[in-house]
Each structure stands twice: as structure tokens, then as C-alpha cells.
């Protein structure tokens, strides 16, 4: 029960963030929030093909993962400030860490 409640909390928190910061309607924000939760969960299990809109307006097709045995080991510590508006992922085509704005996620293939 806790896992389900925690997931719903994350969806609602993300949706309200989209409403406040991006001016989305609640319906639109909930759809994108659920999509973000789904892509993050899928990336922890496998390589995922997804699409997002870049800041310049173009559409990017990405193949990314967060699965621990597919990403390289991190060297040193990560002292950077965390940004809750972006999703980081390991791009399996470029073999580099990348990120996209959560509000710009379009779909999962």
C-alpha cells in the first residue's frame, strides 16, 4: 500500500509542478506526470525508447536507461545541486549521461 500511495504522491507533486511552472491545465499535467513516472520506472528495468521536445523546439528520439548494470560506475562524488524539473538518464547511443525537461516528455515507444 505504501508503494502505491508514494507513487500517487509523486504523480500529484509533479503534476502541480507542471501547473505552477509551465501553465499546464491539471488534465494535461497529470498525463505528462504519469508518463514521466512510467518512463522512469521502465528505465530502471531496461533500455527505453522515448521522445521529448528539446528547448529549441525540435523533437528528439532517445534511447536511455537507469539500469545499474547498463550504466558506467560513477567516479567521485556528485556534488551538484539537484534539479527536480529535469530527468537524467544514460543515453545508450552516445554512451553519456543526458537529461530532458520533464514537462517536455512526449511519449514512450
URPEUR-V900023 format. One record per residue. N is the residue number from 1. RES is the residue in one letter. PSI is psi in degrees with one decimal (NA if undefined). OMEGA is omega in degrees with one decimal (none if undefined). Layout:
<<N/RES/PSI/OMEGA> <N/RES/PSI/OMEGA>>
//
This chain:
<<1/X/-38.5/-178.4> <2/X/-39.8/-179.2> <3/X/-43.7/179.7> <4/X/-43.8/180.0> <5/X/-38.9/179.6> <6/X/-40.3/178.8> <7/X/-43.9/178.2> <8/X/-38.2/177.1> <9/X/-44.1/179.4> <10/X/-40.2/179.3> <11/X/-47.4/-178.2> <12/X/-39.7/177.7> <13/X/-44.8/178.9> <14/X/-41.5/179.6> <15/X/-44.8/178.6> <16/X/-32.6/176.2> <17/X/-42.7/178.3> <18/X/-38.4/179.2> <19/X/-48.0/-176.6> <20/X/-47.3/-171.7> <21/X/-28.7/-174.2> <22/X/-5.9/177.7> <23/X/22.0/178.8> <24/X/155.3/169.7> <25/X/160.7/-177.9> <26/X/-37.5/179.0> <27/X/-48.0/178.9> <28/X/-42.5/-178.4> <29/X/-40.0/179.4> <30/X/-39.3/178.3> <31/X/-45.2/-178.8> <32/X/-36.0/178.5> <33/X/-45.7/177.5> <34/X/-40.2/179.0> <35/X/-40.7/177.9> <36/X/-41.0/178.7> <37/X/-42.0/-179.7> <38/X/-43.6/-178.6> <39/X/-37.1/179.0> <40/X/-42.1/178.0> <41/X/-41.7/179.7> <42/X/-37.8/-179.5> <43/X/-24.0/176.9> <44/X/-15.1/-178.1> <45/X/-30.3/-172.8> <46/X/-177.9/173.4> <47/X/131.2/-174.4> <48/X/136.7/173.5> <49/X/124.6/180.0> <50/X/165.4/-177.5> <51/X/140.0/174.4> <52/X/160.2/179.3> <53/X/126.5/179.5> <54/X/167.4/-178.2> <55/X/-31.3/179.1> <56/X/-2.6/176.6> <57/X/-11.8/179.9> <58/X/157.0/-179.6> <59/X/132.7/-178.8> <60/X/130.6/172.2> <61/X/126.7/-176.5> <62/X/147.7/172.6> <63/X/110.5/-175.2> <64/X/162.9/178.8> <65/X/160.3/170.7> <66/X/7.8/-178.5> <67/X/127.3/-170.3> <68/X/-31.8/-179.7> <69/X/-3.5/177.6> <70/X/-14.0/-179.2> <71/X/151.1/179.4> <72/X/156.0/177.9> <73/X/139.2/178.4> <74/X/131.8/179.5> <75/X/125.7/-179.3> <76/X/-172.5/-179.1> <77/X/161.9/177.1> <78/X/99.4/-175.9> <79/X/6.3/-178.6> <80/X/154.8/177.3> <81/X/138.5/-178.8> <82/X/142.2/179.0> <83/X/115.4/-176.0> <84/X/0.4/178.3> <85/X/-7.2/179.4> <86/X/152.5/176.3> <87/X/121.5/175.9> <88/X/150.0/178.4> <89/X/160.1/176.7> <90/X/115.3/-179.7> <91/X/115.6/-175.9> <92/X/-17.1/176.3> <93/X/-45.6/-178.3> <94/X/-13.7/-176.8> <95/X/43.9/179.3> <96/X/159.5/173.3> <97/X/134.1/179.6> <98/X/174.0/175.3> <99/X/161.9/174.4> <100/X/156.7/176.6> <101/X/128.5/-178.3> <102/X/-33.5/-179.0> <103/X/-17.5/-176.5> <104/X/6.5/177.6> <105/X/130.1/-176.2> <106/X/-51.7/-178.6> <107/X/163.9/175.6> <108/X/135.5/178.8> <109/X/NA/none>>
//
